[in-house]
Amino acid sequence: MRYELIIFDWDGTLMNSVPKIVACMQAAALDAEWGSLSVNAVEDIIGLGLPEAIAKLCPGIKPVQAERLRERYAHHFVHSDTTPMPFFEGVDTQIARLRQRDGQRLAVATGKSRRGLDRVFAETGSGGWFDASRTADETRSKPHPQMLSELLEELAIPVERAVMVGDTEYDMEMARAIGMDRVAVTYGVHTPTRLAASQPRWVAHNINELFDWLYG
């Protein structure tokens, strides 16, 4: 099936940013005197908005400490951590291929903040790839489907002509909540078993499998 609108998650789906997110969150938790966080625990919350991620990672955390953790995460991510964040190999070529198709619309639905997404758009020159985007701080965080509903409304595309692509159950569940088709990718953070519970239409194990299916 050809979809008029393809909506991509960002971290762990288009960009290999998971190692940087993990390193920055672990450092921030120590700075905020919460304690150490495991890699698996941090990977589990990737995709959520930052306030929701902190609340899930740190049950019972007080507002002042949570704000300190948030501030330190932002500091490490923007200023001090040097972990590279490349696109997965072939993403730029494959997106360009999709954009050549008549009538194809592309969008982003991410747990990033607007400031964070705009920063990475500017740093990578990728902002022009997409017709629209939504971030967790300008609408409701995944897995609530509001960001998808807003994208559909903005681009005037019915839900049956759109598909959500992501690497977490949060991506899959927000799409399922409004009856949108969904494609899971297994090279991100959540396991194939966890993704399969949301009944994706297709499961891709690498970038080429993903885009060959989307283009076909």
C-alpha positions in Angstrom: 0.0 0.0 0.0 1.3 3.5 -0.8 0.8 6.0 2.0 0.3 9.7 1.2 1.9 10.6 4.6 4.8 8.8 6.3 5.4 9.9 9.9 8.8 9.1 11.4 9.9 8.9 14.9 13.4 10.5 15.2 15.7 9.0 17.9 16.4 5.3 17.2 14.5 5.4 13.9 16.2 7.9 11.7 19.1 9.0 13.9 21.4 6.8 15.9 21.2 9.0 19.0 20.5 6.4 21.6 24.1 6.2 23.0 24.2 9.9 23.5 20.8 10.1 25.2 21.8 7.3 27.5 25.2 8.9 28.4 23.6 12.3 29.0 20.7 10.9 31.2 23.1 8.8 33.3 25.4 11.9 33.9 22.4 14.1 34.7 21.0 11.6 37.2 24.4 11.7 39.0 24.6 15.5 38.9 21.1 15.7 40.4 22.1 13.2 43.1 19.4 10.7 42.1 21.9 8.0 41.6 23.0 5.7 38.8 20.7 4.6 36.0 21.2 1.5 33.9 21.4 1.6 30.2 18.3 -0.6 29.9 16.3 1.7 32.1 17.2 4.8 30.0 16.6 3.0 26.7 13.2 2.1 27.9 12.0 5.7 28.2 13.5 7.0 24.9 10.6 8.4 22.9 8.7 9.9 25.8 8.8 13.6 26.5 11.5 14.6 28.9 9.2 15.3 31.9 7.4 11.9 31.4 10.7 10.2 30.9 12.1 11.5 34.2 9.0 10.6 36.1 9.1 7.0 34.8 12.9 6.7 35.3 12.8 8.2 38.8 9.6 7.2 40.6 8.8 9.6 43.5 11.3 12.2 42.4 10.6 15.6 43.9 9.9 18.5 41.5 13.0 20.5 42.4 15.2 17.4 41.9 13.4 16.6 38.6 14.0 20.1 37.3 17.7 19.8 38.3 18.0 16.5 36.4 16.2 18.0 33.4 18.6 21.0 33.4 21.7 18.8 33.7 20.5 16.5 30.9 20.1 19.5 28.6 23.5 20.8 29.6 25.2 17.5 28.8 23.3 17.0 25.6 24.0 20.4 24.2 27.4 21.4 25.7 29.5 18.7 27.2 28.8 15.2 25.8 30.6 14.5 22.5 29.0 11.1 21.6 28.3 11.3 17.9 24.7 11.2 16.6 24.8 10.1 12.9 21.8 9.2 10.8 21.6 5.5 10.3 23.4 4.6 7.2 21.4 5.3 4.1 18.7 7.5 5.7 19.6 10.6 3.7 19.6 8.8 0.4 16.4 6.9 1.1 14.5 10.0 2.3 15.6 11.8 -0.9 14.2 8.8 -2.9 10.9 9.1 -1.2 10.7 12.8 -1.7 11.0 12.4 -5.4 7.6 10.5 -5.5 4.7 12.7 -6.6 2.3 13.6 -3.7 4.5 12.1 -1.0 4.3 13.9 2.4 6.8 13.3 5.2 6.6 14.3 8.9 8.2 13.8 12.2 6.6 12.9 15.6 9.2 12.9 18.3 9.7 12.9 22.1 12.2 15.7 21.6 11.5 19.3 22.5 10.8 21.8 19.7 14.1 23.5 20.5 15.9 20.2 20.3 14.4 19.1 17.1 15.0 22.4 15.4 18.6 22.3 16.6 19.2 18.9 15.0 17.4 20.0 11.8 19.8 23.0 11.6 22.9 20.9 12.4 22.1 18.3 9.8 20.3 20.3 7.2 17.4 17.8 7.4 14.6 20.2 8.2 13.7 20.6 4.6 13.0 16.9 4.3 9.7 17.1 6.1 6.4 18.8 5.5 5.5 19.1 9.2 6.6 18.0 12.7 5.4 17.7 16.2 7.4 17.5 19.5 6.4 16.4 22.9 6.6 19.9 24.5 4.1 21.5 22.0 1.5 18.8 22.3 1.0 15.6 24.5 3.8 13.1 24.9 3.6 9.7 23.3 1.9 7.3 23.7 -1.0 9.8 23.6 -2.0 10.2 19.9 -2.5 13.9 19.9 0.6 14.7 17.9 -0.5 12.3 15.2 -4.0 13.8 15.1 -2.5 17.3 14.8 -0.2 16.3 11.9 -3.2 14.7 10.1 -5.2 17.9 10.5 -2.4 20.2 9.5 -1.7 18.3 6.3 -5.3 17.5 5.6 -4.7 13.7 5.2 -7.1 11.0 6.5 -5.8 8.5 8.9 -6.1 5.6 6.5 -3.6 7.3 4.1 -0.9 7.7 6.8 1.6 5.4 8.5 3.7 5.8 11.7 7.3 4.5 11.7 9.1 4.0 15.0 11.3 1.9 17.2 9.3 1.9 20.5 6.0 0.7 21.8 5.1 4.4 22.4 5.2 5.0 18.7 3.2 1.9 17.9 0.6 2.5 20.6 -0.1 6.1 19.7 -0.8 5.1 16.1 -2.9 2.1 17.2 -5.0 4.5 19.4 -6.3 6.3 16.3 -6.4 3.3 13.9 -3.3 4.4 12.0 -1.1 1.8 10.3 2.3 1.4 11.9 5.7 0.0 11.0 8.1 -1.1 13.7 11.9 -1.1 13.3 13.9 -3.4 15.5 17.3 -1.6 15.3 16.3 0.9 17.9 15.5 0.4 21.6 12.5 -1.8 22.1 12.6 -5.5 21.5 10.9 -7.2 18.6 8.6 -9.0 21.0 7.6 -5.8 22.7 6.9 -4.1 19.3 5.0 -7.1 18.0 2.4 -6.7 20.9 1.2 -3.5 19.1 0.5 -5.5 15.9 2.5 -3.4 13.4 1.7 -3.9 9.7 5.4 -4.5 9.0 8.6 -5.0 10.9 11.9 -3.9 9.4 15.2 -5.0 10.7 17.4 -2.4 8.9 17.1 0.8 7.0 17.0 -0.8 3.5 14.1 -3.2 4.6 12.2 -0.2 6.0 12.5 2.0 3.0 12.0 -0.7 0.4 8.7 -1.5 2.0 7.7 2.1 2.3 8.6 2.8 -1.3 6.9 -0.4 -2.6 
